[in-house]
Amino acid sequence: MRILIATDAWLPQVNGVVRSLQSTVAEAEKLGARIDLLTPADFRTVPMPTYPEIRLALATPSRVAKRMDQIGAHFVHIATEGPIGLMARRVCLNRGHSFSTSYHTRFPEYLSARAPVPERLSYAWLRRFHNAGAGVMVSTATLETELRARGFRNIMRWSRGVDAELFRPRPTEELDAFVAGLPRPILLSVGRVAVEKNISAFLDLDLPGSKVVVGEGPARAELEAKHPEVHFLGLKEGEALARIYAAADVFVFPSLTDTFGIVLLEALASGVPVAAFPVTGPLDVLGEAPADAPVGVLSNDLREASLAALAIDRKRARDFALRFSWRACTEQFLHNIDAAVALSLATAAAS
């Protein structure tokens, strides 16, 4: 089967959605499946207001339909609810083609953090968007329960993986020289530096050692000026990012809105225990660890969690992360596509 994924999140963006899609496409090819992508690279783009790092595609139904016809996909998966996702959804509905969607980002919470828009209105719009498809894929059990309670239908699980060869414990000579030379303990946070990531909850903590932040975003300049004691390293990828992870003592994840948090797995695979709030994402990932062998600490007191995580065995964190693979994630995605196709055929036969 030839699958088309329509996504507004793509390179040069660096985030969990892009990483998930890149890894899924690569693993699908190894499994004999063909996935094509419809991304902002196929259109003219403009910077997103208040967030110029993100480019919005000037997509139209006719251009999206033309691209879909050129690819000749048997099934369409809509990964995001942006301009490309909206146009792909419209084309599929107009043509009577079935499609699936995925729920990656808590846009209602993100939007309400930036503008006075009630979350209930945003969720009503999202419910309408996703319920038109044959299935909506979510990454965790907690998110599935939450969305079902909000009226979302045909929910499917699509977990995440980690590149355990890249993100791994490393000998001292392989660690990032700057980070490894900082006063210990080193408390690391990786992600978009933006208000919705709640990074101030980490930066405001009174903690020993050194705080390190990896990532870019619209809040960086303000936070860097407010916290001169914090080491902001900017955007890092690949080996450079992996060496920084491996040099850290604790990974601090302050977000309250992430639906999963691939960075959690990257830290654990590097042998770094996690400190986080007990919310969707951390609850689901860390909650799979045995109670008598934790790989992180969840607490509403993030300082308490950060200090307690220092005592966790790094090998235990690494061993736990090895349970997550991009191959298993991709197999789950392809199974969901098959199930969505079967549901669409059954619905058509019954109507």
C-alpha positions as CSV (number, residue, x, y, z in Angstrom):
1,M,0.0,0.0,0.0
2,R,1.2,3.5,-0.9
3,I,0.5,6.0,1.9
4,L,0.6,9.8,1.8
5,I,1.3,11.7,5.0
6,A,0.1,15.3,4.9
7,T,2.0,17.4,7.5
8,D,2.5,21.1,8.3
9,A,5.4,20.1,10.6
10,W,8.6,19.4,8.7
11,L,12.2,20.3,8.2
12,P,13.9,22.6,9.1
13,Q,11.7,22.5,12.2
14,V,13.1,20.4,15.0
15,N,10.4,18.8,17.2
16,G,8.9,15.6,18.2
17,V,6.4,15.5,15.3
18,V,9.1,15.9,12.7
19,R,11.3,13.3,14.3
20,S,8.4,10.8,14.6
21,L,7.5,11.2,10.9
22,Q,11.2,11.0,9.7
23,S,11.7,7.8,11.7
24,T,8.4,6.3,10.6
25,V,9.1,6.9,6.9
26,A,12.6,5.4,7.2
27,E,11.4,2.3,9.1
28,A,8.4,1.8,6.8
29,E,10.7,1.5,3.8
30,K,12.6,-1.3,5.6
31,L,9.3,-3.0,6.2
32,G,8.4,-2.8,2.5
33,A,5.8,0.0,2.8
34,R,5.9,3.2,0.7
35,I,5.2,6.5,2.5
36,D,5.2,9.8,0.6
37,L,5.0,13.2,2.2
38,L,3.1,16.4,1.5
39,T,4.9,19.1,3.4
40,P,5.5,22.9,3.4
41,A,8.4,22.2,1.0
42,D,5.8,21.7,-1.7
43,F,4.3,25.2,-1.3
44,R,5.2,28.8,-0.8
45,T,5.3,29.7,2.9
46,V,4.9,32.6,5.2
47,P,6.2,33.0,8.8
48,M,3.7,32.2,11.5
49,P,2.7,35.3,13.5
50,T,4.5,35.5,16.9
51,Y,6.5,32.4,15.9
52,P,8.5,33.1,12.7
53,E,10.6,30.0,13.1
54,I,7.5,28.1,11.9
55,R,6.5,28.5,8.3
56,L,2.9,28.2,7.2
57,A,2.2,26.8,3.8
58,L,0.0,28.7,1.4
59,A,-1.8,25.5,0.5
60,T,-5.0,25.5,-1.6
61,P,-7.4,22.6,-2.3
62,S,-6.5,22.5,-6.0
63,R,-2.7,22.4,-5.4
64,V,-3.1,19.7,-2.7
65,A,-5.4,17.7,-4.9
66,K,-2.9,17.9,-7.8
67,R,0.0,16.7,-5.5
68,M,-2.1,13.9,-4.2
69,D,-3.0,12.8,-7.8
70,Q,0.7,12.9,-8.7
71,I,1.7,10.7,-5.8
72,G,-1.2,8.3,-6.4
73,A,-1.5,7.2,-2.8
74,H,-4.0,4.5,-1.7
75,F,-4.5,6.1,1.7
76,V,-4.0,9.5,3.3
77,H,-2.9,10.2,6.8
78,I,-3.2,13.8,8.1
79,A,-0.6,14.4,10.8
80,T,-1.3,18.0,11.7
81,E,-4.3,20.4,11.8
82,G,-2.5,23.3,9.9
83,P,-3.1,24.6,6.4
84,I,-1.8,21.5,4.7
85,G,-3.8,19.2,7.0
86,L,-7.0,21.3,6.5
87,M,-6.7,21.3,2.7
88,A,-5.9,17.5,2.6
89,R,-8.9,16.8,4.8
90,R,-11.1,18.9,2.5
91,V,-10.0,17.1,-0.6
92,C,-10.5,13.7,0.9
93,L,-14.0,14.6,2.1
94,N,-14.9,16.2,-1.3
95,R,-13.8,13.0,-3.1
96,G,-15.2,10.6,-0.6
97,H,-11.7,9.2,0.2
98,S,-11.1,7.8,3.7
99,F,-8.3,9.1,5.8
100,S,-6.8,8.9,9.3
101,T,-5.4,11.7,11.5
102,S,-3.0,12.0,14.4
103,Y,-3.2,14.1,17.5
104,H,0.3,15.3,18.3
105,T,0.0,18.7,19.9
106,R,-2.3,20.2,22.6
107,F,-3.2,23.3,20.5
108,P,-6.1,24.4,22.8
109,E,-3.6,24.7,25.7
110,Y,-0.9,26.3,23.5
111,L,-3.4,28.8,22.1
112,S,-4.8,29.7,25.5
113,A,-1.3,30.4,26.7
114,R,-0.9,33.0,24.0
115,A,-4.4,34.4,23.4
116,P,-7.7,34.6,25.3
117,V,-9.3,31.7,23.4
118,P,-11.3,29.3,25.6
119,E,-10.0,25.7,25.4
120,R,-13.6,24.3,25.0
121,L,-13.9,26.1,21.7
122,S,-10.6,24.9,20.4
123,Y,-11.4,21.3,21.4
124,A,-14.8,21.5,19.7
125,W,-13.1,22.5,16.5
126,L,-10.5,19.7,16.9
127,R,-13.1,17.1,17.6
128,R,-14.9,18.0,14.4
129,F,-11.6,17.9,12.5
130,H,-10.5,14.5,13.7
131,N,-13.9,12.7,13.9
132,A,-14.4,13.1,10.2
133,G,-11.6,10.6,9.6
134,A,-11.6,6.8,10.0
135,G,-9.3,7.0,13.0
136,V,-7.2,9.4,15.1
137,M,-3.9,8.2,16.4
138,V,-2.6,9.2,19.8
139,S,0.6,8.4,21.6
140,T,-0.4,7.5,25.2
141,A,-3.2,5.8,27.2
142,T,-3.7,8.9,29.3
143,L,-4.3,11.1,26.2
144,E,-6.6,8.5,24.7
145,T,-8.8,8.5,27.9
146,E,-8.9,12.3,27.9
147,L,-9.9,12.6,24.3
148,R,-12.6,9.9,24.5
149,A,-14.1,12.0,27.4
150,R,-14.1,15.0,25.1
151,G,-16.0,13.1,22.4
152,F,-13.2,12.0,20.0
153,R,-14.0,8.7,18.2
154,N,-12.1,5.8,16.7
155,I,-9.0,6.4,18.7
156,M,-5.9,4.3,17.9
157,R,-2.6,4.0,19.7
158,W,0.6,5.1,18.0
159,S,3.5,5.2,20.4
160,R,7.0,6.6,19.9
161,G,10.6,5.2,19.7
162,V,14.2,6.2,20.2
163,D,17.5,5.8,18.4
164,A,19.3,3.9,21.1
165,E,22.5,3.7,19.0
166,L,22.8,7.5,18.8
167,F,21.5,8.3,22.3
168,R,23.6,6.2,24.6
169,P,25.9,6.5,27.6
170,R,29.4,7.6,26.5
171,P,32.9,7.5,27.9
172,T,34.3,10.8,29.3
173,E,36.3,11.6,26.2
174,E,33.1,11.6,24.1
175,L,31.1,14.0,26.2
176,D,30.5,17.6,25.2
177,A,33.6,19.4,26.6
178,F,31.7,22.5,27.6
179,V,28.9,20.7,29.5
180,A,31.2,18.1,31.0
181,G,33.3,20.9,32.5
182,L,30.4,22.6,34.3
183,P,29.9,22.3,38.1
184,R,27.9,19.1,39.0
185,P,25.2,18.1,39.1
186,I,24.2,19.1,35.5
187,L,20.4,19.5,35.1
188,L,19.4,19.5,31.5
189,S,16.3,20.5,29.6
190,V,15.9,20.0,25.8
191,G,13.0,21.4,23.7
192,R,11.4,24.4,22.2
193,V,12.1,27.5,24.3
194,A,8.5,28.8,24.4
195,V,5.9,29.7,26.9
196,E,3.8,26.6,26.3
197,K,6.8,24.4,27.3
198,N,6.6,25.9,30.9
199,I,10.4,26.1,30.9
200,S,10.3,28.9,33.6
201,A,9.2,26.2,36.1
202,F,12.7,24.7,35.6
203,L,14.7,27.9,35.4
204,D,13.1,29.4,38.6
205,L,14.1,26.4,40.7
206,D,16.8,26.7,43.4
207,L,19.0,23.8,42.5
208,P,22.7,22.9,43.1
209,G,25.1,22.6,40.2
210,S,24.4,23.8,36.6
211,K,21.3,24.3,34.6
212,V,21.6,23.7,30.8
213,V,19.0,24.4,28.1
214,V,19.2,23.1,24.6
215,G,16.8,24.5,22.0
216,E,15.5,27.6,20.3
217,G,12.3,29.5,20.5
218,P,10.6,32.8,20.8
219,A,11.1,33.0,24.6
220,R,14.9,32.4,24.6
221,A,16.1,36.1,24.6
222,E,13.8,37.0,27.4
223,L,14.7,34.0,29.5
224,E,18.4,34.2,28.8
225,A,18.4,37.8,30.1
226,K,16.3,36.9,33.1
227,H,18.5,33.9,34.0
228,P,22.2,34.7,33.3
229,E,23.3,31.8,35.4
230,V,21.7,29.3,33.0
231,H,23.7,27.9,30.1
232,F,21.6,28.3,26.9
233,L,23.3,26.2,24.2
234,G,20.8,26.9,21.3
235,L,19.7,24.2,18.8
236,K,21.7,21.0,18.8
237,E,21.2,17.8,16.7
238,G,22.7,14.4,16.1
239,E,26.0,13.7,17.8
240,A,26.3,17.1,19.4
241,L,22.9,16.7,21.1
242,A,23.7,13.0,22.1
243,R,26.9,14.0,23.8
244,I,25.2,16.7,25.8
245,Y,22.5,14.3,27.0
246,A,25.2,11.8,28.0
247,A,27.0,14.5,30.1
248,A,23.9,15.4,32.1
249,D,23.0,14.0,35.6
250,V,19.3,14.6,35.4
251,F,16.9,15.5,32.6
252,V,14.3,18.0,33.8
253,F,11.0,18.0,31.8
254,P,8.8,20.9,32.9
255,S,6.2,20.7,30.2
256,L,2.5,20.3,31.2
257,T,1.2,20.1,27.6
258,D,3.3,17.6,25.7
259,T,1.3,14.6,24.5
260,F,4.4,12.3,24.8
261,G,7.9,13.8,24.9
262,I,10.4,12.0,22.8
263,V,13.1,13.8,24.6
264,L,12.2,11.7,27.7
265,L,13.3,8.6,25.8
266,E,16.4,10.2,24.4
267,A,17.5,11.1,27.9
268,L,16.7,7.7,29.3
269,A,18.5,6.0,26.4
270,S,21.6,8.1,27.3
271,G,21.4,6.8,30.8
272,V,20.0,10.0,32.3
273,P,17.1,9.7,34.8
274,V,14.1,12.1,34.5
275,A,12.4,14.6,36.7
276,A,8.9,15.8,35.6
277,F,5.4,16.7,36.6
278,P,2.9,13.9,36.9
279,V,1.0,14.7,33.7
280,T,0.3,13.1,30.3
281,G,3.5,12.0,28.7
282,P,5.8,11.6,31.7
283,L,3.0,9.6,33.5
284,D,2.7,7.3,30.5
285,V,6.4,6.8,29.7
286,L,7.8,6.6,33.2
287,G,4.7,4.9,34.5
288,E,5.7,1.8,32.5
289,A,8.8,1.3,34.7
290,P,8.5,-1.1,37.6
291,A,7.6,0.5,40.9
292,D,10.6,-0.9,42.6
293,A,12.9,0.1,39.8
294,P,12.0,3.7,38.8
295,V,13.8,5.5,36.0
296,G,12.6,9.0,37.0
297,V,10.7,10.9,39.6
298,L,7.3,12.5,39.1
299,S,6.2,15.2,41.5
300,N,4.2,18.4,41.6
301,D,7.3,19.7,43.4
302,L,9.8,19.8,40.4
303,R,12.7,20.7,42.7
304,E,12.1,17.7,44.9
305,A,11.8,15.5,41.8
306,S,15.1,16.8,40.3
307,L,17.0,16.2,43.5
308,A,15.5,12.7,44.0
309,A,16.3,11.7,40.5
310,L,20.0,12.1,41.2
311,A,20.0,8.8,43.1
312,I,18.5,6.7,40.3
313,D,20.8,4.1,38.6
314,R,21.8,5.3,35.2
315,K,22.0,1.8,33.8
316,R,18.4,1.2,34.8
317,A,17.3,4.2,32.8
318,R,19.2,3.0,29.7
319,D,17.8,-0.6,30.0
320,F,14.2,0.8,30.2
321,A,14.6,3.0,27.1
322,L,15.7,0.0,25.1
323,R,12.1,-1.2,25.2
324,F,11.1,1.5,22.8
325,S,12.0,1.2,19.1
326,W,11.0,3.1,16.0
327,R,10.4,-0.2,14.2
328,A,7.7,-1.2,16.7
329,C,6.3,2.3,16.4
330,T,6.1,2.0,12.6
331,E,4.5,-1.4,12.7
332,Q,1.9,0.0,15.0
333,F,1.3,2.9,12.6
334,L,0.9,0.6,9.6
335,H,-1.5,-1.7,11.5
336,N,-3.6,1.4,12.3
337,I,-3.7,2.3,8.6
338,D,-5.0,-1.2,7.8
339,A,-7.6,-0.9,10.5
340,A,-8.7,2.5,9.2
341,V,-9.1,1.1,5.7
342,A,-11.1,-1.9,7.0
343,L,-13.4,0.4,9.0
344,S,-13.9,2.7,6.0
345,L,-14.8,-0.3,3.8
346,A,-17.2,-1.7,6.4
347,T,-18.9,1.8,6.8
348,A,-19.3,2.1,3.0
349,A,-20.8,-1.4,2.7
350,A,-23.3,-0.6,5.5
351,S,-24.4,2.7,4.1
